[in-house]
């Protein structure tokens, strides 16, 4: 057996119409590339930014052709984080599918859960049977998750530009909401809390007051963020007119979310095609006309305030309606919702276990079959969309009448939005690539499914 020592290579791979060569690099020492470029009298080279780079929001590879400091060509390379989640879902029950799709976009897990469960409920024909309390709790959790997702975008974006204080304030604010997620679902991320037919369990006693107190703290942190960002002349210079993508470009590429709204179009699935009763909530869809990175920054801050507005309405509704069921009544579909969260974030309540094991053999058999085999979903297909923090999230489910999906496919907004990388970066400076990518706010867990 022979082994070869890896070595760097740098060679001319192409030349344009004027005969100006491009360089491709793979591995090793960058000095080899610089030497060859100097020998040929050229300054135009291809540089890999990522996939291991702190500004690529995961394992995104950007292939940049640069002429001095100017980016002449930018291409996005994906596929480094492929988990096979969609394929894996074909081998799990409909309820177990939640534990897979929640791990796609790990910054906004509750939106994948909601979209998937809404689609399953459509196939089952039980959309109207989901208890109102469960629907309100879903809206509460999604809007809190929208705030945490935007906070990650603002915090990491600030850190990538050298403003560490923006990151520390942003992540400190996010912690307040992650505590709420842990209080309600038992987990800070990847909750598997939203289930087909409702949610895993009701919010615990005292949660409403805890959330109201947390919102006061979060608003205070947002005031700090606004003071740090909105009046910062350096941030204005770095973000304004950078990463420009007009409305026609957004429409041509299928770009949605804050990037689309920064170009002036107030498209939001919550308004355009309401779900979970969003048509009954009072909130605005903020827009901007700048179509640049600055406009997207301002928009995300305003969207967080609108989400807090919705959260307050959900708390009022939950307080007014009082305790009630949070799972459909049909026991042939309803995953057991009598849960008591232990230190590991898992577990059934002792009273429920005592009942099914001690007083009802039929209940024990049914519980066993429901958990191990799952429920059957009528044959058919469905497409469901929700307004994800990064844009329109769609899920296409196909059922062959069995206990698991025949096909599950997600239209993740980060995947579509990444198409805009080239048009946003080419002609700008290398340093502006970081700003443009940060304004897209891609999460590679959602891209590589």
SULLIN-V395426 format. One record per residue. SS is DSSP state (a for helix, b for strand, c for the rest). Layout:
BEGIN
[[SS] [SS]]
END
This chain:
BEGIN
[[c] [c] [c] [c] [c] [c] [c] [c] [b] [b] [b] [b] [b] [b] [b] [c] [c] [c] [c] [c] [b] [b] [b] [b] [b] [b] [c] [c] [c] [c] [a] [a] [a] [a] [a] [a] [a] [a] [a] [c] [c] [c] [c] [b] [b] [b] [b] [b] [b] [c] [c] [c] [c] [c] [c] [c] [c] [c] [c] [c] [b] [b] [b] [b] [b] [b] [b] [c] [c] [b] [b] [b] [b] [b] [b] [b] [b] [c] [c] [c] [c] [c] [c] [c] [a] [a] [a] [a] [a] [a] [a] [c] [b] [c] [c] [c] [a] [a] [a] [a] [a] [c] [c] [c] [c] [c] [c] [c] [a] [a] [a] [a] [a] [a] [a] [a] [a] [a] [a] [a] [a] [a] [a] [a] [c] [c] [a] [a] [a] [c] [c] [a] [a] [a] [a] [a] [a] [a] [a] [a] [a] [a] [a] [a] [a] [a] [a] [a] [a] [a] [a] [a] [a] [a] [a] [a] [a] [a] [a] [a] [c] [c] [c] [a] [a] [a] [a] [a] [a] [a] [a] [a] [a] [a] [a] [a] [a] [a] [a] [a] [a] [a] [a] [a] [a] [c] [c] [c] [c] [c] [c] [c] [c] [b] [b] [c] [c] [b] [b] [c] [c] [c] [c] [c] [c] [c] [a] [a] [a] [a] [a] [a] [a] [a] [a] [a] [a] [a] [a] [a] [a] [a] [a] [a] [a] [a] [a] [a] [a] [c] [c] [c] [a] [a] [a] [a] [a] [a] [a] [c] [c] [c] [c] [c] [c] [c] [a] [a] [a] [a] [a] [a] [a] [c] [c] [c] [c] [a] [a] [a] [a] [c] [c] [c] [c] [c] [c] [c] [a] [a] [a] [a] [c] [c] [c] [c] [c] [a] [a] [a] [c] [c] [c] [c] [c] [c] [c] [c] [c] [c] [c] [c] [a] [a] [a] [a] [a] [a] [a] [a] [a] [a] [a] [a] [a] [a] [a] [a] [a] [a] [a] [a] [a] [a] [a] [a] [a] [a] [a] [a] [a] [c] [c] [c] [c] [c] [b] [c] [c] [c] [c] [c] [c] [c] [c] [c] [c] [c] [b] [c] [c] [c] [c] [c] [c] [c] [c] [b] [c] [a] [a] [a] [a] [a] [a] [a] [a] [a] [c] [c] [a] [a] [a] [a] [a] [a] [a] [a] [a] [a] [a] [a] [c] [c] [c] [c] [c] [c] [c] [b] [b] [b] [b] [b] [b] [b] [b] [b] [c] [c] [b] [b] [b] [b] [b] [b] [b] [b] [b] [c] [c] [c] [c] [b] [c] [c] [b] [b] [b] [b] [b] [c] [a] [a] [a] [a] [a] [a] [a] [a] [a] [a] [a] [a] [a] [c] [c] [c] [b] [a] [a] [a] [a] [a] [a] [a] [a] [a] [a] [a] [c] [c] [c] [a] [a] [a] [a] [c] [c]]
END
